[in-house]
């Protein structure tokens, strides 16, 4: 890897997401050698992936080069690599570009889509956990409308214009709202010779309410917003299978669709090598103690989505969201520095700052610890928080200008088929991402 030897302790961080970035920032300019490994050379602001998928933003506005963030930091090294194995006994990680020893290892690999073992669903549905996957969705949506223009078969046209989103969490709700706004404001202008009324947007949730992690008021209001936008919200309905054409459920309702987006579950992106007892099997998350240490390894830590810290309040681990990841990353950096100085570590206590979701123009729901509100003000709060959280002035400016333009013009300029999806080997290409 061409990493120089040093007398300083070496901290290896796997993953440049919210957790890994927070930990790396906390270890800046210390008497340490910090090595960050990631399979991409950029950090992705995942909460806005749905806007890339629906043509609201270009991908470079929600991505930031990892090297640029740390290019003036001494004793910091970034390597573009995929980690394939951890050897705890030898204190070494194996990667696609070679092996590297460590004194401290921080696993911050984040999460991946959980298909719950259904191979058909994994093969035929779209997922949205990365920028390439979002671009695939954008291309598929637009290509389906181009195809719908050409077919004289009404049933085939309906299938091409029928969109099914599985999962009523923030990702599914925000994506459904964005598609509904495209149907209302944009697609009729782009396709005047196509009956856009045939377009259907179905949001399927297996439980009795959407946005389950939020308040009952937020859930009800979000559903009301979606229904007014023309989204069909299906609750207490579970998707059992999808063969590329028909969505089968546990009820009487089945859906003919060419576009099914799976937002129904996530699991940790764990790495081979550590003992099976270190991992919560179904969630694929590492069991960690109150200091984010992967027991029984004294010098291996897991933070963010891939970490499962059980507590009375969070028996299944903290929510797989940005805030727990950022807070764990910041505290772990302080704890490593404290341990090197012979001081005691501090246990992690999650400070829940609230949650929010946007359903569309002037429509959002916000749950803060002391206040809960919905509507226009919530929408402005959602925009401010997301703008503030983006990395880099350019990204903040570009996203803000895009939002202002889209708001004034009722438009989304980036509805471009830059990387065609259908004319490739449709499903094998997806699985390469």
KEMAR-824704 format. One line per 5 residues: their letters; for each residue x, y, z negated of N, C-alpha, C. Coordinates in steps of 0.2 Angstrom, whole numbers. Example, Ala and Ser with C-alpha at 12.3 -4.5 7.8 and 13.67 -1.06 7.14 Angstrom:
// residues 2
as	66/-28/-39/62/-22/-39/66/-16/-39 | 64/-11/-35/68/-5/-36/64/0/-39
//
This chain:
// residues 433
xxxxx	4/-6/0/0/0/0/4/6/0 | 11/5/-1/15/11/-1/14/16/-7 | 12/13/-12/11/17/-19/18/17/-22 | 20/23/-24/27/23/-27/27/20/-35 | 32/17/-37/32/15/-44/33/21/-48
xxxxx	31/21/-54/31/26/-59/31/24/-66 | 34/28/-70/34/26/-77/27/28/-81 | 23/31/-77/16/33/-80/12/27/-79 | 7/26/-84/2/21/-83/-2/22/-77 | -4/16/-73/-7/17/-67/-15/15/-68
xxxxx	-19/20/-66/-26/19/-67/-29/18/-60 | -32/12/-58/-35/11/-52/-42/11/-52 | -45/15/-48/-52/16/-48/-55/14/-41 | -60/9/-42/-63/6/-36/-70/9/-35 | -70/14/-29/-76/17/-28/-76/24/-28
xxxxx	-78/28/-23/-78/35/-23/-85/38/-24 | -89/35/-27/-96/37/-28/-97/42/-34 | -102/43/-36/-103/48/-42/-99/46/-48 | -99/40/-50/-95/37/-56/-88/38/-55 | -86/35/-49/-78/35/-48/-76/42/-47
xxxxx	-79/46/-44/-77/53/-43/-77/57/-50 | -82/56/-54/-82/59/-61/-76/57/-65 | -74/50/-65/-68/48/-68/-62/50/-65 | -61/51/-59/-55/53/-56/-54/61/-58 | -59/65/-58/-59/72/-59/-56/72/-67
xxxxx	-59/68/-71/-57/69/-78/-50/67/-79 | -47/63/-75/-40/61/-75/-35/65/-72 | -37/71/-69/-33/75/-65/-27/78/-69 | -21/79/-66/-16/83/-69/-14/80/-76 | -15/74/-77/-12/70/-83/-6/66/-82
xxxxx	-3/64/-87/3/60/-86/1/52/-84 | -2/52/-79/-5/45/-76/-4/45/-69 | -4/39/-66/-4/38/-59/-11/36/-57 | -15/39/-54/-22/38/-52/-22/36/-45 | -25/30/-43/-26/27/-37/-33/26/-36
xxxxx	-36/29/-31/-43/28/-29/-44/24/-23 | -48/19/-23/-49/14/-17/-56/15/-15 | -57/15/-9/-64/15/-6/-64/13/1 | -69/10/3/-70/7/10/-72/13/15 | -74/19/12/-75/25/16/-70/30/14
xxxxx	-69/35/18/-64/40/16/-68/46/14 | -74/45/12/-79/51/10/-83/49/5 | -85/54/1/-90/53/-4/-97/55/-1 | -102/50/-2/-109/51/1/-114/54/-5 | -117/59/-3/-122/62/-8/-129/58/-6
xxxxx	-130/52/-10/-135/47/-8/-142/50/-8 | -144/55/-13/-151/57/-14/-153/60/-7 | -149/62/-3/-151/65/3/-151/61/9 | -149/55/9/-149/50/14/-155/50/18 | -161/50/15/-168/50/18/-168/56/23
xxxxx	-165/62/22/-166/67/26/-161/66/33 | -156/63/32/-152/61/38/-156/56/42 | -160/51/39/-164/46/42/-169/49/46 | -172/55/44/-178/58/47/-176/64/51 | -170/65/52/-168/71/56/-167/78/53
xxxxx	-168/78/47/-168/84/43/-160/87/42 | -156/83/42/-149/84/41/-144/80/45 | -138/83/47/-133/79/50/-129/76/44 | -126/70/46/-122/66/40/-117/70/37 | -113/74/41/-107/77/38/-109/83/33
xxxxx	-116/84/33/-118/89/27/-119/86/21 | -119/79/20/-120/76/14/-114/72/12 | -109/73/16/-102/69/15/-97/73/14 | -92/71/10/-86/76/8/-80/71/8 | -74/73/12/-68/69/12/-65/68/5
xxxxx	-64/62/3/-61/61/-3/-54/64/-4 | -50/63/2/-43/66/1/-43/74/0 | -48/77/3/-48/84/2/-50/86/-5 | -54/82/-8/-55/84/-15/-49/84/-20 | -44/79/-18/-39/78/-22/-32/80/-19
xxxxx	-32/83/-13/-26/84/-10/-20/88/-13 | -22/92/-18/-17/96/-22/-16/93/-29 | -18/87/-30/-17/84/-37/-11/80/-37 | -6/81/-41/0/77/-42/-2/70/-45 | 2/65/-42/1/58/-45/-6/55/-43
xxxxx	-9/58/-38/-15/55/-36/-14/52/-29 | -17/46/-28/-16/43/-21/-23/40/-19 | -25/41/-13/-31/38/-10/-29/33/-5 | -32/27/-5/-31/22/0/-38/19/3 | -38/19/9/-44/17/13/-44/9/13
xxxxx	-48/6/9/-47/-1/8/-53/-4/5 | -55/-10/6/-60/-14/3/-57/-19/-2 | -59/-19/-8/-57/-23/-13/-60/-30/-13 | -56/-35/-12/-59/-42/-12/-59/-46/-18 | -54/-45/-22/-54/-49/-28/-50/-45/-34
xxxxx	-52/-47/-40/-49/-45/-46/-45/-50/-50 | -39/-50/-51/-35/-55/-55/-34/-52/-62 | -38/-53/-67/-37/-50/-73/-31/-52/-77 | -29/-59/-76/-23/-61/-79/-17/-58/-76 | -16/-57/-70/-10/-53/-67/-11/-46/-67
xxxxx	-17/-43/-69/-18/-36/-69/-17/-34/-62 | -21/-36/-57/-20/-35/-50/-26/-35/-46 | -27/-31/-41/-33/-31/-37/-30/-33/-30 | -34/-37/-26/-32/-39/-19/-37/-35/-15 | -34/-32/-9/-38/-28/-5/-37/-30/2
xxxxx	-41/-26/7/-40/-28/14/-33/-25/17 | -29/-21/13/-23/-19/15/-17/-21/10 | -18/-26/6/-13/-28/1/-15/-28/-6 | -11/-30/-10/-12/-30/-17/-9/-25/-21 | -12/-23/-27/-10/-18/-31/-11/-19/-39
xxxxx	-5/-18/-42/-6/-19/-50/-9/-13/-53 | -11/-14/-59/-14/-9/-63/-13/-9/-70 | -13/-4/-74/-13/-4/-81/-20/-3/-84 | -24/1/-80/-31/2/-82/-35/1/-75 | -41/-3/-75/-45/-4/-69/-52/-1/-71
xxxxx	-54/3/-66/-61/6/-67/-65/4/-61 | -70/0/-62/-74/-3/-57/-80/2/-56 | -81/5/-50/-86/10/-49/-89/9/-42 | -91/3/-41/-93/1/-34/-100/3/-32 | -104/5/-37/-111/7/-36/-115/1/-35
xxxxx	-120/2/-31/-125/-3/-29/-126/-5/-22 | -130/-10/-21/-132/-12/-14/-139/-14/-14 | -142/-15/-8/-149/-17/-8/-150/-24/-10 | -155/-25/-14/-157/-32/-17/-163/-34/-13 | -162/-40/-9/-167/-43/-5/-170/-49/-9
xxxxx	-168/-50/-15/-171/-55/-19/-171/-62/-16 | -165/-63/-12/-164/-70/-9/-168/-71/-3 | -172/-66/0/-176/-68/6/-172/-66/12 | -170/-71/15/-165/-70/21/-169/-67/27 | -175/-68/28/-179/-65/34/-179/-58/32
xxxxx	-181/-56/26/-182/-49/25/-175/-45/26 | -170/-48/23/-163/-46/24/-161/-45/31 | -163/-50/35/-161/-50/42/-165/-44/46 | -171/-43/45/-175/-40/50/-177/-33/47 | -177/-31/41/-178/-25/38/-172/-20/38
xxxxx	-174/-13/38/-169/-8/38/-167/-7/30 | -161/-5/29/-159/-3/22/-156/4/23 | -156/8/17/-154/15/17/-149/16/11 | -143/13/11/-139/14/6/-132/18/8 | -132/19/15/-126/22/17/-127/27/23
xxxxx	-123/31/25/-124/35/31/-125/31/37 | -121/26/39/-122/23/45/-129/19/45 | -131/17/39/-138/14/39/-143/19/40 | -142/25/37/-147/31/39/-148/33/46 | -142/33/49/-142/34/56/-145/29/60
xxxxx	-144/23/58/-148/17/62/-155/18/61 | -158/20/55/-165/21/54/-167/27/59 | -163/32/59/-165/38/63/-166/36/71 | -161/32/73/-161/30/80/-167/26/81 | -168/21/77/-174/16/78/-180/20/78
xxxxx	-181/24/73/-188/28/73/-189/32/80 | -184/35/83/-185/39/89/-185/34/95 | -181/29/95/-182/24/100/-188/21/101 | -191/19/95/-198/16/95/-203/21/98 | -203/27/97/-207/32/100/-206/32/108
xxxxx	-200/32/110/-198/32/117/-201/26/120 | -201/20/117/-203/14/119/-211/14/119 | -214/17/114/-221/18/114/-224/22/120 | -220/26/122/-222/30/128/-223/26/134 | -219/21/135/-218/17/141/-223/11/141
xxxxx	-225/9/136/-229/3/136/-237/4/137 | -240/0/141/-247/1/142/-251/-4/137 | -248/-8/133/-251/-12/129/-252/-9/122 | -259/-8/121/-261/-4/115/-258/-7/108 | -259/-13/108/-257/-17/102/-249/-16/101
xxxxx	-245/-16/106/-238/-15/106/-236/-8/104 | -240/-3/106/-239/4/105/-241/5/97 | -246/2/95/-248/3/88/-242/0/83 | -239/-6/85/-234/-9/81/-228/-5/81 | -226/-2/87/-220/3/87/-221/9/83
xxxxx	-227/11/82/-229/17/79/-231/16/71 | -231/10/69/-233/8/62/-226/7/58 | -226/11/53/-220/11/49/-222/9/42 | -218/4/39/-219/1/33/-213/2/28 | -214/5/23/-209/7/18/-210/3/12
xxxxx	-206/-2/10/-207/-6/4/-203/-4/-2 | -207/-2/-7/-204/1/-13/-206/8/-14 | -210/9/-20/-213/16/-22/-208/20/-27 | -202/19/-27/-197/23/-31/-196/29/-27 | -191/33/-30/-190/40/-27/-188/39/-19
xxxxx	-184/34/-18/-182/33/-11/-188/32/-6 | -192/28/-8/-198/26/-4/-203/32/-3 | -204/35/-9/-209/41/-9/-206/47/-5 | -200/48/-5/-197/54/-2/-196/52/6 | -195/46/7/-195/44/15/-202/44/18
xxxxx	-207/42/14/-213/42/17/-216/49/18 | -214/54/13/-216/61/14/-213/64/20 | -207/62/21/-203/65/26/-206/63/33 | -207/56/33/-210/54/40/-217/57/41 | -221/58/35/-228/61/36/-227/68/39
xxxxx	-222/72/37/-221/79/39/-219/79/46 | -215/74/48/-213/73/55/-219/72/60 | -224/67/57/-230/66/61/-234/72/62 | -235/76/56/-239/82/56/-236/88/61 | -230/89/60/-227/95/63/-223/95/69
xxxxx	-219/89/70/-214/88/74/-216/84/80 | -218/78/79/-219/73/84/-224/75/89 | -230/78/87/-235/80/92/-231/85/97 | -226/89/95/-223/93/100/-218/90/105 | -215/85/102/-210/81/106/-213/76/110
xxxxx	-219/73/108/-222/68/112/-230/70/114 | -231/76/118/-238/78/119/-242/73/123 | -238/68/126/-242/63/130/-243/57/127 | -242/57/120/-243/51/116/-248/53/110 | -252/48/109/-257/50/104/-254/48/97
xxxxx	-252/53/94/-248/53/87/-253/50/82 | -259/51/83/-264/48/78/-263/41/77 | -260/37/82/-259/30/81/-254/29/76 | -250/34/74/-244/33/70/-247/32/63 | -244/26/59/-246/24/53/-240/24/48
xxxxx	-241/27/42/-235/26/37/-238/23/31 | -235/17/30/-238/13/24/-232/12/19 | -234/14/13/-230/14/7/-232/8/3 | -228/3/2/-231/-3/-2/-227/-4/-9 | -231/-4/-14/-228/-4/-21/-231/-11/-24
xxxxx	-226/-15/-27/-229/-21/-30/-232/-20/-37 | -231/-14/-40/-234/-13/-47/-240/-8/-46 | -243/-6/-52/-249/-3/-52/-248/5/-50 | -242/7/-50/-241/14/-49/-234/15/-45 | -233/21/-42/-227/23/-39/-223/27/-44
xxxxx	-217/28/-42/-212/32/-47/-213/29/-54 | -212/23/-55/-213/20/-61/-208/23/-67 | -203/25/-65/-198/28/-70/-200/35/-72 | -205/38/-69/-207/44/-71/-214/44/-75 | -216/50/-77/-222/51/-81/-228/49/-77
xxxxx	-234/47/-80/-240/45/-77/-242/51/-73 | -242/57/-75/-244/63/-71/-240/64/-65 | -233/63/-65/-229/63/-59/-231/58/-54 | -232/52/-57/-234/46/-52/-241/48/-49 | -246/50/-52/-252/52/-50/-252/57/-45
xxxxx	-248/63/-46/-248/69/-42/-244/67/-36 | -239/63/-36/-235/61/-30/-239/57/-26 | -243/52/-28/-248/48/-24/-253/53/-21 | -256/58/-25/-260/62/-22/-257/66/-16 | -251/69/-17/-248/72/-12/-247/68/-5
xxxxx	-245/62/-6/-244/57/-1/-250/56/3 | -256/55/-1/-262/53/3/-265/59/7 | -264/65/4/-266/71/8/-261/72/14 | -255/70/14/-251/70/20/-252/64/25 | -257/60/23/-259/55/28/-255/48/27
xxxxx	-252/47/21/-248/41/20/-253/36/17 | -253/30/19/-257/24/16/-253/21/10 | -255/22/4/-252/20/-2/-255/13/-4 | -251/8/-4/-254/1/-6/-250/-1/-13 | -254/-2/-18/-252/-3/-24/-254/-11/-26
xxxxx	-250/-14/-31/-251/-21/-33/-251/-25/-27 | -247/-24/-22/-246/-28/-16/-238/-29/-15 | -237/-36/-14/-230/-38/-14/-229/-41/-7 | -223/-39/-4/-221/-41/2/-217/-48/1 | -220/-53/5/-217/-60/4/-212/-61/10
xxxxx	-213/-59/16/-209/-60/21/-210/-55/27 | -205/-55/32/-206/-51/38/-202/-55/43 | -205/-56/49/-201/-60/54/-199/-55/60 | -199/-49/59/-198/-44/64/-204/-41/68 | -209/-44/66/-216/-42/69/-221/-41/64
xxxxx	-222/-46/59/-227/-46/55/-225/-46/48 | -227/-41/44/-226/-41/36/-231/-45/33 | -229/-50/29/-234/-54/26/-233/-52/18 | -239/-52/15/-240/-50/8/-243/-55/4 | -244/-54/-2/-247/-59/-7/-255/-58/-7
xxxxx	-257/-53/-3/-264/-51/-3/-267/-53/4 | -273/-50/6/-276/-51/12/-273/-46/18 | -269/-41/15/-267/-36/20/-260/-38/23 | -260/-38/30/-254/-39/33/-253/-34/38 | -246/-33/40/-245/-27/44/-241/-29/50
xxxxx	-243/-27/56/-239/-27/62/-235/-21/63 | -228/-22/63/-224/-16/63/-217/-18/66 | -214/-13/69/-207/-14/72/-202/-11/68 | -204/-7/63/-200/-3/58/-202/-5/51 | -198/-9/47/-199/-10/40/-193/-8/36
xxxxx	-194/-3/32/-188/0/28/-188/-3/21 | -183/-6/19/-183/-10/12/-180/-5/7 | -184/-3/2/-182/2/-3/-185/-1/-10 | -185/-8/-10/-189/-11/-16/-184/-13/-21 | -178/-13/-20/-173/-15/-26/-166/-14/-24
xxxxx	-162/-14/-30/-155/-13/-29/-152/-18/-34 | -145/-19/-33/-141/-23/-37/-134/-20/-37 | -130/-22/-42/-123/-20/-42/-119/-23/-37 | -114/-19/-35/-110/-22/-30/-104/-25/-33 | -104/-30/-36/-99/-33/-40/-93/-36/-35
xxxxx	-88/-38/-38/-82/-40/-34/-80/-47/-37 | -77/-51/-33/-75/-58/-35/-69/-57/-40 | -69/-62/-44/-63/-63/-48/-64/-63/-56 | -69/-59/-58/-70/-60/-65/-75/-65/-67 | -74/-68/-73/-78/-73/-75/-86/-72/-75
xxxxx	-89/-78/-74/-96/-77/-73/-100/-74/-79 | -97/-75/-85/-101/-72/-91/-100/-65/-91 | -96/-62/-87/-95/-55/-87/-101/-51/-83 | -105/-55/-79/-110/-52/-75/-117/-54/-76 | -121/-49/-76/-128/-51/-77/-131/-53/-70
xxxxx	-132/-60/-70/-133/-63/-63/-138/-60/-59 | -144/-59/-61/-149/-57/-56/-148/-50/-54 | -145/-45/-58/-144/-38/-56/-137/-37/-53 | -133/-43/-54/-126/-42/-51/-122/-36/-54 | -123/-35/-61/-120/-29/-64/-115/-32/-70
xxxxx	-110/-29/-71/-105/-31/-76/-108/-29/-83 | -107/-34/-87/-109/-33/-94/-104/-28/-98 | -105/-23/-100/-100/-18/-103/-102/-17/-111 | -97/-15/-115/-99/-13/-122/-100/-6/-122 | -101/-3/-128/-103/4/-128/-97/9/-125
xxxxx	-91/6/-124/-86/11/-121/-85/9/-113 | -90/6/-111/-90/4/-103/-84/-1/-102 | -82/-5/-107/-77/-10/-106/-80/-17/-104 | -77/-20/-99/-80/-27/-97/-77/-32/-102 | -81/-34/-107/-78/-39/-111/-77/-46/-108
xxxxx	-71/-49/-110/-67/-48/-115/-60/-44/-113 | -60/-41/-107/-54/-38/-105/-54/-31/-107 | -48/-30/-111/-47/-23/-114/-46/-17/-109 | -43/-19/-103/-41/-14/-99/-45/-13/-92 | -51/-17/-92/-55/-17/-86/-62/-13/-89
xxxxx	-64/-8/-85/-70/-5/-86/-75/-5/-80 | -81/-4/-81/-86/-3/-76/-91/3/-78 | -92/7/-73/-96/13/-74/-101/13/-68 | -107/17/-70/-112/18/-65/-116/13/-63 | -119/12/-57/-124/7/-56/-121/0/-57
xxxxx	-115/-1/-56/-112/-8/-57/-112/-10/-64 | -113/-6/-69/-112/-7/-76/-118/-8/-79 | -119/-13/-84/-125/-14/-88/-123/-14/-95 | -125/-8/-98/-124/-7/-105/-131/-8/-109 | -132/-14/-112/-138/-15/-116/-138/-11/-122
xxxxx	-144/-8/-123/-146/-5/-130/-153/-6/-131 | -155/-3/-137/-162/-4/-139/-166/0/-134 | -164/6/-132/-168/10/-128/-168/8/-121 | -162/5/-119/-161/2/-112/-159/-5/-112 | -164/-9/-113/-162/-16/-114/-159/-20/-107
xxxxx	-161/-17/-102/-158/-19/-95/-153/-15/-92 | -150/-11/-96/-145/-6/-94/-148/1/-92 | -144/6/-91/-146/12/-89/-149/13/-82 | -153/18/-81/-156/18/-74/-150/19/-69 | -151/16/-63/-146/16/-58/-147/22/-54
xxxxx	-145/28/-57/-145/35/-54/-139/38/-55 | -139/44/-52/-132/48/-52/-130/50/-59 | -135/53/-63/-133/56/-70/-130/51/-74 | -132/45/-75/-129/40/-80/-122/39/-77 | -121/38/-70/-115/37/-67/-110/42/-69
xxxxx	-112/49/-68/-108/54/-69/-105/55/-76 | -110/54/-81/-109/55/-88/-104/49/-90 | -105/43/-88/-101/37/-89/-94/39/-87 | -93/41/-81/-87/43/-78/-83/48/-82 | -86/53/-83/-83/59/-87/-80/56/-94
xxxxx	-85/52/-98/-83/50/-104/-77/45/-104 | -77/41/-99/-72/36/-99/-65/39/-97 | -65/44/-93/-59/47/-92/-56/50/-99 | -60/53/-103/-58/56/-109/-56/50/-114 | -60/44/-114/-58/39/-118/-51/36/-116
xxxxx	-50/35/-110/-43/32/-108/-38/37/-110 | -39/44/-110/-34/48/-112/-33/48/-119 | -39/47/-123/-38/47/-130/-35/40/-132 | -36/35/-129/-33/29/-131/-25/29/-130 | -23/32/-124/-16/33/-123/-12/37/-128
xxxxx	-16/42/-132/-14/46/-137/-15/43/-144 | -17/37/-144/-18/33/-150/-24/35/-154 | -29/39/-151/-35/41/-154/-41/36/-153 | -46/37/-156/-52/32/-155/-56/34/-149 | -59/29/-146/-64/31/-141/-70/33/-144
xxxxx	-74/36/-140/-81/38/-142/-86/34/-138 | -91/31/-141/-96/27/-137/-100/31/-133 | -103/28/-128/-107/32/-123/-114/32/-125 | -117/38/-125/-124/40/-126/-127/44/-121 | -131/41/-117/-134/44/-111/-138/50/-113
xxxxx	-137/56/-110/-141/62/-111/-146/62/-105 | -152/60/-106/-157/60/-100/-159/67/-99 | -157/70/-93/-158/76/-91/-165/77/-87 | -168/71/-86/-174/71/-82/-174/68/-75 | -179/67/-72/-179/65/-65/-184/69/-61
xxxxx	-183/68/-54/-187/72/-50/-188/68/-43 | -193/70/-39/-194/68/-32/-197/73/-28 | -196/73/-22/-199/78/-17/-203/74/-13 | -209/76/-11/-214/73/-7/-214/76/0 | -212/82/0/-212/86/6/-212/94/5
xxxxx	-214/97/10/-214/105/10/-218/107/4 | -216/111/-1/-219/114/-7/-222/108/-11 | -220/102/-11/-223/97/-15/-217/93/-18 | -217/93/-24/-212/89/-28/-215/88/-35 | -212/83/-39/-213/82/-46/-207/82/-50
xxxxx	-207/85/-55/-201/85/-60/-203/83/-67 | -199/79/-70/-200/77/-77/-193/79/-80 | -194/84/-85/-188/86/-89/-190/83/-96 | -185/83/-100/-186/81/-107/-192/84/-111 | -192/91/-110/-197/95/-113/-203/97/-109
xxxxx	-202/97/-102/-207/100/-98/-208/95/-92 | -214/95/-89/-216/91/-84/-220/95/-79 | -219/96/-73/-222/100/-68/-222/98/-61 | -227/100/-57/-227/97/-50/-229/103/-46 | -228/102/-39/-230/107/-35/-224/111/-32
xxxxx	-226/118/-30/-221/122/-27/-215/124/-32 | -216/125/-38/-211/127/-42/-206/121/-43 | -209/115/-44/-205/109/-44/-201/108/-38 | -204/109/-32/-200/109/-26/-194/113/-26 | -195/120/-28/-189/124/-28/-184/122/-33
xxxxx	-186/119/-39/-181/116/-44/-177/110/-41 | -181/106/-37/-178/100/-34/-173/102/-29 | -174/108/-25/-169/110/-20/-163/113/-24 | -164/117/-29/-159/120/-32/-154/115/-35 | -157/110/-39/-153/105/-42/-149/101/-37
xxxxx	-152/99/-31/-148/95/-26/-143/100/-22 | -144/106/-21/-139/110/-18/-133/111/-23 | -135/112/-29/-129/113/-34/-125/107/-35 | -128/101/-34/-125/95/-35/-120/93/-29 | -121/96/-23/-117/94/-17/-110/96/-18
xxxxx	-105/93/-16/-98/94/-16/-96/99/-10 | -93/104/-12/-90/108/-6/-95/114/-5 | -92/120/-4/-96/126/-2/-99/125/5 | -95/122/10/-98/121/16/-104/117/16 | -104/112/13/-110/107/13/-116/111/9
xxxxx	-115/114/4/-120/118/1/-123/123/6 | -119/127/10/-121/132/14/-125/129/20 | -122/123/23/-125/120/29/-132/117/27 | -132/114/21/-139/111/19/-144/116/18 | -142/122/14/-146/127/13/-149/131/19
xxxxx	-145/132/24/-147/135/30/-151/130/34 | -150/124/34/-154/119/37/-161/119/34 | -161/119/27/-168/119/24/-172/126/25 | -168/131/25/-172/138/27/-175/138/34 | -170/135/39/-173/135/46/-179/130/47
xxxxx	-178/124/44/-184/120/44/-190/122/41 | -189/126/35/-195/129/32/-199/134/36 | -195/138/39/-197/144/43/-200/141/50 | -197/137/53/-199/135/60/-203/128/60 | -204/125/54/-207/118/54/-204/114/59
xxxxx	-197/113/59/-193/109/63/-188/106/60 | -185/101/64/-179/97/62/-175/96/68 | -170/99/68/-166/100/74/-162/93/76 | -160/89/71/-156/84/72/-159/77/73 | -165/77/77/-168/71/79/-165/69/85
xxxxx	-159/66/85/-155/64/90/-153/57/90 | -153/53/96/-151/46/96/-144/46/98 | -139/48/93/-132/48/94/-129/41/95 | -131/37/91/-129/30/91/-135/25/92 | -136/23/98/-142/19/99/-142/13/95
xxxxx	-148/11/92/-148/5/88/-151/-1/92 | -156/0/96/-159/-6/99/-155/-9/105 | -151/-5/108/-148/-8/114/-142/-12/112 | -140/-12/105/-135/-16/103/-138/-23/101 | -134/-27/98/-136/-33/95/-140/-31/89
xxxxx	-146/-31/89/-150/-27/84/-149/-28/77 | -148/-35/75/-148/-36/68/-140/-38/66 | -136/-41/71/-129/-42/69/-126/-35/68 | -128/-30/72/-124/-24/71/-126/-21/64 | -132/-22/62/-134/-19/55/-130/-22/50
xxx	-129/-29/51/-125/-33/45/-118/-31/45 | -115/-28/50/-108/-26/50/-107/-20/46 | -112/-16/44/-111/-10/41/-109/-11/34
//
